[in-house]
Amino acid sequence: MNRFQVRKVAVLGAGVMGAQIAAHLVNCKVPVVLFDLPAKEGPKNGIVTKAIEGLKKLKPAPLGVPEDAARIQAANYEEHLALLGECDLVIEAIAERMDWKLDLYQKIAGSLAPHAIVASNTSGLSITKLSEVLPESIQPRFCGIHFFNPPRYMALVELINTPATMPEVLDQLEAFVTSALGKSVVRAKDTPNFIANRVGIAGMLATIKEAENYGLSYDVVDDLTGKKLGRASSGTFRTADVVGLDTMAHVIKTLQDNLADDPFFPSYSTPAVLKALIEKGALGQKAGAGFYKKV
Ligand code: NAD
């Protein structure tokens, strides 16, 4: 048996992506523990159990059958860190903030199995910088694993290595993602927002700005950029609502922080409408409202 074989997975973060990645893992009959912060009020696993319940109502359905929600094991970092030691793969999917991710890595490092692969689902933060907070013994087993939303339906996963990642780790992870999870893999370099988000977010930003310039409604733009054009995607604004507007702003910030002087992508300013929606808590589908009043 390969020493990096994946039999059980921990997913850290029960938000839009973490909960749905956990759902896809149970769809594929892979045992999974889903972690989040302990809830401030009520049972400590409140954040995770609410996320698992939410999976049953989400469209398109993240679970093959709603009953499979019961197969996702709920955990919080305060009480259940020992469960990490049972997992061969840890997928971190907490909010797109470098400082929060680094804090969490320090918190969990001592509880990981000595052979565990640790991978971040970041949309585009530097995988190398994320790895540097980890002990040297873990760095060769750390990489990026970037799923797309919704993870059950999007066929692509980007894998991103650091200079320290062992080739054997990436090979084993690629074998798991393709054969157990049924996805295609692209190996991306550790550049800001990797490949798909670097190109995709530039297109979304340009579209939002041009919609504003021409006074186009969200519906019209979504028709022009989505299904009516023959694309599977539901269009720019609906996609932004599904992604989460705060997450989208973080992804834009990664470009602003790293590529402000890149002449190929001249303007990365955050659209005023996006800032205004975030300020009033309209974060998209996860908040019930975003660009569209009802999502
Ligand atoms: P989200 O906002 O839906 O969920 C984030 C989760 O992180 C929440 O459950 C929250 O409780 C937890 N969290 C917040 N602060 C924390 C902290 N300090 N420590 C530990 N946990 C904390 O976010 P998301 O959309 O699921 O994104 C998660 C990751 O996946 C991000 O890195 C994001 O860039 C990436 N990603 C998102 C999408 C998308 O479409 N939303 C797609 C691909 C990748």
Residues whose N, C-alpha, C, O or C-beta is under 5 A from the ligand:
A	BS01	NAD	G13 A14 G15 V16 M17 G18 D36 L37 A93 I94 A95 E96 W100 L104 N121 T122 S123 F147 F148 N149 V242 V243 G244 T247
